[in-house]
């Protein structure tokens, strides 16, 4: 085995585009996604912060396949948002999301990094988004955005 092959097995961010499997804690929901884990994000929006954002990555809808559990999924979307998150009805784990944001490339699916099988999240490099302030047009950056309390 070459050093490059060994690196990509140890660090999925070096593997390039490949197909991963994942799912919820209880096993009712299973999916497959073809992604490059060199492009993993963390967001500081109120949803991601409250959920304990462990990171996510997005792909075009055709690169995501729900393998099992359509009847076991429930969705949450903020009123008026085109974006949703899908949870297992049994164990409560958020496995994936979907949406359409034209400014960021249109229709997408996303997966929560913690739901991937056999991927060590500590080996990944994260890009940070400032969703808390709807600062999407600023793009991502390599360090977290400063937390600024919202004024009530």
C-alpha atoms as a printed R data frame, in Angstrom:
    type eleno elety resid chain resno       x      y      z
1   ATOM     1    CA   UNK     A     1   0.000  0.000  0.000
2   ATOM     2    CA   UNK     A     2   1.340  3.434 -0.908
3   ATOM     3    CA   UNK     A     3   1.533  6.304  1.585
4   ATOM     4    CA   UNK     A     4  -1.237  8.127 -0.339
5   ATOM     5    CA   UNK     A     5  -3.564  5.103 -0.090
6   ATOM     6    CA   UNK     A     6  -2.789  4.766  3.623
7   ATOM     7    CA   UNK     A     7  -3.417  8.505  4.202
8   ATOM     8    CA   UNK     A     8  -6.837  8.375  2.505
9   ATOM     9    CA   UNK     A     9  -7.868  5.346  4.562
10  ATOM    10    CA   UNK     A    10  -6.761  7.087  7.770
11  ATOM    11    CA   UNK     A    11  -8.063 10.560  6.867
12  ATOM    12    CA   UNK     A    12 -11.243 10.646  4.778
13  ATOM    13    CA   UNK     A    13 -10.578 14.292  3.871
14  ATOM    14    CA   UNK     A    14  -7.719 13.046  1.677
15  ATOM    15    CA   UNK     A    15  -9.814 10.363 -0.031
16  ATOM    16    CA   UNK     A    16 -11.502 12.692 -2.550
17  ATOM    17    CA   UNK     A    17 -15.038 11.960 -3.684
18  ATOM    18    CA   UNK     A    18 -16.280  8.606 -2.458
19  ATOM    19    CA   UNK     A    19 -19.468  6.947 -1.289
20  ATOM    20    CA   UNK     A    20 -20.129  6.708  2.443
21  ATOM    21    CA   UNK     A    21 -22.942  5.079  4.380
22  ATOM    22    CA   UNK     A    22 -24.552  6.356  7.528
23  ATOM    23    CA   UNK     A    23 -27.677  6.402  9.603
24  ATOM    24    CA   UNK     A    24 -29.334  7.019 12.915
25  ATOM    25    CA   UNK     A    25 -28.462  5.487 16.285
26  ATOM    26    CA   UNK     A    26 -31.148  2.791 16.328
27  ATOM    27    CA   UNK     A    27 -30.585  1.715 12.699
28  ATOM    28    CA   UNK     A    28 -34.080  2.484 11.414
29  ATOM    29    CA   UNK     A    29 -32.759  5.137  8.992
30  ATOM    30    CA   UNK     A    30 -29.879  4.363  6.614
31  ATOM    31    CA   UNK     A    31 -28.472  6.403  3.757
32  ATOM    32    CA   UNK     A    32 -25.656  6.529  1.242
33  ATOM    33    CA   UNK     A    33 -23.956  9.740  0.073
34  ATOM    34    CA   UNK     A    34 -21.252 10.422 -2.471
35  ATOM    35    CA   UNK     A    35 -19.204 13.339 -1.167
36  ATOM    36    CA   UNK     A    36 -15.752 14.770 -0.638
37  ATOM    37    CA   UNK     A    37 -15.079 15.097  3.093
38  ATOM    38    CA   UNK     A    38 -12.483 17.785  2.418
39  ATOM    39    CA   UNK     A    39 -15.506 20.127  2.314
40  ATOM    40    CA   UNK     A    40 -16.996 19.898  5.812
41  ATOM    41    CA   UNK     A    41 -18.726 22.832  7.501
42  ATOM    42    CA   UNK     A    42 -19.753 24.029 10.919
43  ATOM    43    CA   UNK     A    43 -22.338 26.744 11.370
44  ATOM    44    CA   UNK     A    44 -23.097 29.054 14.282
45  ATOM    45    CA   UNK     A    45 -26.814 29.545 13.520
46  ATOM    46    CA   UNK     A    46 -29.164 28.975 16.434
47  ATOM    47    CA   UNK     A    47 -30.270 25.561 15.160
48  ATOM    48    CA   UNK     A    48 -26.743 24.217 14.668
49  ATOM    49    CA   UNK     A    49 -25.563 25.698 17.957
50  ATOM    50    CA   UNK     A    50 -28.439 24.172 19.930
51  ATOM    51    CA   UNK     A    51 -28.054 20.827 18.179
52  ATOM    52    CA   UNK     A    52 -24.339 20.715 19.004
53  ATOM    53    CA   UNK     A    53 -23.034 21.128 15.473
54  ATOM    54    CA   UNK     A    54 -20.583 18.340 14.828
55  ATOM    55    CA   UNK     A    55 -20.280 19.389 11.222
56  ATOM    56    CA   UNK     A    56 -22.019 18.628  7.980
57  ATOM    57    CA   UNK     A    57 -21.371 18.432  4.295
58  ATOM    58    CA   UNK     A    58 -23.601 19.039  1.318
59  ATOM    59    CA   UNK     A    59 -24.046 17.479 -2.077
60  ATOM    60    CA   UNK     A    60 -26.368 17.675 -5.063
61  ATOM    61    CA   UNK     A    61 -29.628 15.742 -4.494
62  ATOM    62    CA   UNK     A    62 -28.649 12.954 -6.898
63  ATOM    63    CA   UNK     A    63 -25.568 12.144 -4.760
64  ATOM    64    CA   UNK     A    64 -27.764 11.205 -1.766
65  ATOM    65    CA   UNK     A    65 -29.815  8.001 -1.468
66  ATOM    66    CA   UNK     A    66 -32.093  7.040  1.394
67  ATOM    67    CA   UNK     A    67 -31.582  3.279  1.668
68  ATOM    68    CA   UNK     A    68 -33.960  2.488  4.501
69  ATOM    69    CA   UNK     A    69 -36.461  4.156  6.796
70  ATOM    70    CA   UNK     A    70 -38.534  6.634  4.795
71  ATOM    71    CA   UNK     A    71 -41.473  5.859  7.103
72  ATOM    72    CA   UNK     A    72 -39.206  6.366 10.145
73  ATOM    73    CA   UNK     A    73 -38.212  9.948  9.226
74  ATOM    74    CA   UNK     A    74 -39.810 13.148 10.450
75  ATOM    75    CA   UNK     A    75 -38.803 16.603  9.291
76  ATOM    76    CA   UNK     A    76 -38.308 19.992 10.850
77  ATOM    77    CA   UNK     A    77 -38.213 23.273  8.942
78  ATOM    78    CA   UNK     A    78 -38.358 26.803 10.253
79  ATOM    79    CA   UNK     A    79 -41.519 28.546  9.071
80  ATOM    80    CA   UNK     A    80 -40.918 30.029  5.621
81  ATOM    81    CA   UNK     A    81 -37.562 28.298  5.100
82  ATOM    82    CA   UNK     A    82 -36.954 26.152  2.017
83  ATOM    83    CA   UNK     A    83 -34.543 24.046  4.082
84  ATOM    84    CA   UNK     A    84 -35.415 21.086  6.306
85  ATOM    85    CA   UNK     A    85 -33.723 18.592  8.579
86  ATOM    86    CA   UNK     A    86 -34.726 14.950  8.839
87  ATOM    87    CA   UNK     A    87 -34.763 13.046 12.124
88  ATOM    88    CA   UNK     A    88 -35.376  9.426 13.063
89  ATOM    89    CA   UNK     A    89 -38.800  9.193 14.776
90  ATOM    90    CA   UNK     A    90 -37.479  6.515 17.126
91  ATOM    91    CA   UNK     A    91 -34.076  7.669 18.407
92  ATOM    92    CA   UNK     A    92 -34.251 11.370 17.490
93  ATOM    93    CA   UNK     A    93 -30.974 11.549 15.584
94  ATOM    94    CA   UNK     A    94 -30.771 14.169 12.818
95  ATOM    95    CA   UNK     A    95 -29.282 12.295  9.888
96  ATOM    96    CA   UNK     A    96 -29.682 14.542  6.874
97  ATOM    97    CA   UNK     A    97 -31.215 17.683  5.490
98  ATOM    98    CA   UNK     A    98 -32.424 19.158  2.228
99  ATOM    99    CA   UNK     A    99 -33.039 22.548  0.774
100 ATOM   100    CA   UNK     A   100 -32.594 25.033 -1.993
101 ATOM   101    CA   UNK     A   101 -30.417 28.122 -1.627
102 ATOM   102    CA   UNK     A   102 -29.810 29.681 -5.057
103 ATOM   103    CA   UNK     A   103 -26.955 31.859 -3.718
104 ATOM   104    CA   UNK     A   104 -25.090 28.732 -2.643
105 ATOM   105    CA   UNK     A   105 -25.677 26.606 -5.734
106 ATOM   106    CA   UNK     A   106 -29.372 25.687 -5.587
107 ATOM   107    CA   UNK     A   107 -30.904 22.394 -4.487
108 ATOM   108    CA   UNK     A   108 -28.861 20.312 -2.054
109 ATOM   109    CA   UNK     A   109 -28.879 17.465  0.420
110 ATOM   110    CA   UNK     A   110 -26.713 17.507  3.518
111 ATOM   111    CA   UNK     A   111 -25.533 14.923  5.986
112 ATOM   112    CA   UNK     A   112 -24.542 15.277  9.610
113 ATOM   113    CA   UNK     A   113 -20.913 14.091  9.938
114 ATOM   114    CA   UNK     A   114 -21.641 12.282 13.212
115 ATOM   115    CA   UNK     A   115 -24.054  9.929 11.424
116 ATOM   116    CA   UNK     A   116 -21.431  8.551  9.011
117 ATOM   117    CA   UNK     A   117 -20.200  5.010  9.547
118 ATOM   118    CA   UNK     A   118 -16.496  4.581 10.298
119 ATOM   119    CA   UNK     A   119 -15.483  8.237  9.873
120 ATOM   120    CA   UNK     A   120 -13.464  9.873 12.639
121 ATOM   121    CA   UNK     A   121 -14.639 13.522 12.748
122 ATOM   122    CA   UNK     A   122 -11.440 14.578 14.531
123 ATOM   123    CA   UNK     A   123  -9.474 13.881 11.343
124 ATOM   124    CA   UNK     A   124 -11.491 16.339  9.264
125 ATOM   125    CA   UNK     A   125 -10.803 20.002  8.562
126 ATOM   126    CA   UNK     A   126 -13.791 22.301  9.047
127 ATOM   127    CA   UNK     A   127 -14.887 25.520  7.384
128 ATOM   128    CA   UNK     A   128 -17.035 27.860  9.486
129 ATOM   129    CA   UNK     A   129 -20.179 29.754  8.417
130 ATOM   130    CA   UNK     A   130 -21.799 32.731 10.135
131 ATOM   131    CA   UNK     A   131 -25.418 31.600  9.930
132 ATOM   132    CA   UNK     A   132 -26.310 33.259 13.237
133 ATOM   133    CA   UNK     A   133 -26.151 36.632 11.491
134 ATOM   134    CA   UNK     A   134 -27.363 35.466  8.057
135 ATOM   135    CA   UNK     A   135 -23.895 36.359  6.857
136 ATOM   136    CA   UNK     A   136 -23.912 33.672  4.153
137 ATOM   137    CA   UNK     A   137 -22.521 35.919  1.434
138 ATOM   138    CA   UNK     A   138 -19.283 36.295  3.435
139 ATOM   139    CA   UNK     A   139 -18.589 32.641  2.662
140 ATOM   140    CA   UNK     A   140 -16.824 30.219  4.920
141 ATOM   141    CA   UNK     A   141 -13.532 30.620  6.689
142 ATOM   142    CA   UNK     A   142 -11.045 28.402  8.498
143 ATOM   143    CA   UNK     A   143 -11.728 29.703 12.017
144 ATOM   144    CA   UNK     A   144 -15.013 30.076 13.905
145 ATOM   145    CA   UNK     A   145 -16.907 33.335 13.609
146 ATOM   146    CA   UNK     A   146 -17.049 35.366 16.850
147 ATOM   147    CA   UNK     A   147 -20.133 34.734 18.891
148 ATOM   148    CA   UNK     A   148 -22.262 37.818 19.156
149 ATOM   149    CA   UNK     A   149 -25.300 37.584 21.389
150 ATOM   150    CA   UNK     A   150 -28.610 38.328 19.728
151 ATOM   151    CA   UNK     A   151 -30.496 41.254 21.207
152 ATOM   152    CA   UNK     A   152 -34.066 40.530 22.286
